[in-house]
Amino acid sequence: MSAGDKLFGRWRAQPAVALPVPLEVAAQVTSGLQVLLDGQGQVLRLSGPLRHQLATPADRRLASYLQPDSRLVIEGEPADWQGQTLDLQFKGTQGTVHTRGWVQHQADGWVLQVFDVGDLLAERGQQQDRGQSQRLLAEVSERLRLCSLERLDEVIAEQMHSVATYLRLPSAALLLPDHERAQWRLHADWLRPGELTLWPAEARLSRSLRGLDSHTVLETELLAPAHACLMPYRENHGVAAWLLCALPSDGLSPLIREQGPKLFAALAGPVLARLAERDHRHELERLETLQGLMGTGWWEFFPERDALQLAPGLAEALEAPQQLALQDWLALIHPADRSELQSRLRDVQRGHELMLSVRLHNVEPPAWFRIQGRVLEGDRIRRVVGMMLDISDIKNQQQQAAAAHKRLDNVIASSPAVIYVQRYAEGALQPSFFSDSLRPLLGWTLEDCQEGELAQWVHPDDRDGYFQRTRQLLREGAVRSRYRMRDRQGNYHWLLDEARLLRDDLGMPVEAVGLWLDITEATVASERVRQSEERYRILVEDSPAMICRYRPDLTLTFGNQPLARYLECSTEQLPGINLGNWLSSEQREAFLQRLAGLTPQAPVSSAEISLQLPGREHAWWVWSDRGVFDERGQLIEVQAVGRDNTEVRRTQQQLTQSAKMATLGEMATGLAHEINQPLNVMRMAIVNVLKRLSNGDVQIDYLQDKLNRIDAQVQRAARVVDHMRVFGRRSEIEMQLFNPKQAVEGTLSLLSEGMKGKGVQLRVPEIALEVEVRGHVDQLEQVLINLMVNARDALLSKREGNRDFEPWIETTAEADDERVRLYVQDNGGGIPPRLLEKIFEPFFTTKPVGVGTGLGLSVSYGIIENMGGRLSVSNTEEGARFCIELPIARAD
Ligand code: ADP
């Protein structure tokens, strides 16, 4: 089969081909094909070598031998075709047979003589193809070479398109080596619209292409079942790129086979070059960025010119030009490092490596560079290249670290603690370092400690603990212990030992680092504190007094044994109990008010409190509180000491009571008089009424008047008796609020008549007090009675010597915002000054035995004090003047 046979499809595009054979010789031609036709164009006979290539027709019509396109050429009968050049395409056994010829009339019919022009056409087509291919070739490589790198991928895709279209490939893929991964990868592909090609996975590609080498197009199974071929592009050492092509239905055409490799070379060559260029550019960019980031850059030294070239970034960092003389470069370096650099640079040229850290000259803050360099032995010339790396950070850190190290050394040396290192060797720890503070502390040196066992200086009682410490350190990696260690003088020191074990990468112990702190003083002091605490604890525990601590809301936090006994529980049960539980609401109120008055400046307050204890009638405690304050002056706790005062109280009460009774007895005469007076008045009234009755001279008015008078006297007597009853009663437990005026009036009701009877004048101006005090009204009355009876006694004894003497007692009152004062004064001559201090003492009396008890003033004093007041005495010109001063109680 000729080469032209395959150029089907291009045929009609071809211009008319000049006939190579003259008509007259045609008859003798035995090549080609001769067809004898009858007048209607029916084939009678075939001859000539070409006839063997024809396919068998369906019938004997000439049209049946031809391809459909050629049938137009032979429309009509052979006579019509005479004198024309006939281009006929016969159906061949192997495709179309392209022919050109003519018809001639002969005696037995018409002879159609045609020749095979397939080769001719093919060659022409090829020529044209070659021209087109040349143009495409130039265009493809030019486009690829000239495009910008940014557009490279786009242009590769475009040119793939052009090449594949030209080669009439349904699809094509550019396969490039991936040097890093040592395999092939699909770099770009092109698919005819509507075409679907599944490219093999990279692994399969790489497997199939590994070691594959070829100078020509290879058919391949890579896209099976589709037909495909691989087109190599070769560079120095073999295939540098493959074009994997899916083939059209007519398979590997000569176009592909012949033009393909050239076109692909025109594509792949520039693509590879440009990709390498792009990689290079990226690498440069990376390098530059990196140099910029690291503060580094290359330099090259040209010995023959004594000049240097610097990387742009480096030149910028050094604020120097990129090209500079060696001297200018050296001038940038600190004089201290300059000559060394210069001499090392000479050594480099002799083949030594250069590695030097230098400072820059006149740069603040100091900048350090590491300079490295070596000779590159090139083909013809030796080049000296190197780099400068900014190591200021590292150097500064180094310097800081060195300074910190130095400081640390100083700290270690001047530390009161001993810092030590013990090396680990075969399960034991051997001292390998002690800070200088060892000597002042223990007097030993490192050598002393290395020679002997450290343990020999540990106090025998603490040795177990010391060995335990080493075992724990090795086991757990850290330990804290305390033991006594003997110094060179034989004295023991308490040491606090804190150690940590350091291990290597494999977890094996390397050394122990620790410190000894001399805690002798602290230990002794804490022992002292402990002992003192113990003593205080015993003191508190064994104290007969009740000792406790409680919060401002009265909740106990601690209480000792006596308190627990009182509250009938155990000391453990005390915390949490509220003291207020045992106080009446008034007492609690007063208690809390007292606590509220505590300040950091006056943190102590005492009072007598009465409690309702379980199973007891009433208890009186003398209670002393001390407030504990936080730094803001807030009360956080109260420490209190209490003493049971119930017995004393009871005795006092009894005493008061008996004093009261004594007063009553004392007043018996007065009282008799007091009662007698109304009785006398009544008797007189009754006698008078009876006298009138016997005279028969009784007017109703008169009678009424007398009976009213009797009634008034009865009421008066009843009042006195009533008051006596009240006065004689025991006082209430709880204090009450009352107006002191009440007590003055009560006193007068008992005493006024008796005084009058004795000739003592009572001067009591109207008392206009509207205040209240807290206490027991009967007790204040008792005080007033005592004072007035004492005054009366003094007055009466003075009158014994002077019949003309006119005795009087005056009771007055005054009040300010805080206090109320009641005065009882007389004109009895007063108290001798030397006795002034004594008269309040119990049992002090100047009266004869059996008359005075000496209790009146002392009991009175106690009563007033109990009410928060004060009883005092002074002498006036005429006599004694007693003053009862009481705090005014406020309702709140
Ligand atoms: P008694 O009255 O039983 O002696 P008191 O304690 O009441 O006991 O008095 C003590 C003493 O104080 C009296 O004995 C008396 O000497 C003196 N005294 C009290 N009041 C007066 C007074 N008004 N004037 C002079 N002396 C007085």
Boltz pocket constraint, residues with backbone or C-beta under 6 A from the ligand:
constraints:
  - pocket:
      binder: B
      contacts: [[A, 786], [A, 787], [A, 790], [A, 791], [A, 794], [A, 826], [A, 828], [A, 830], [A, 831], [A, 839], [A, 841], [A, 844], [A, 845], [A, 846], [A, 847], [A, 851], [A, 852], [A, 853], [A, 854], [A, 855], [A, 856], [A, 857], [A, 858], [A, 880]]
      max_distance: 6.0
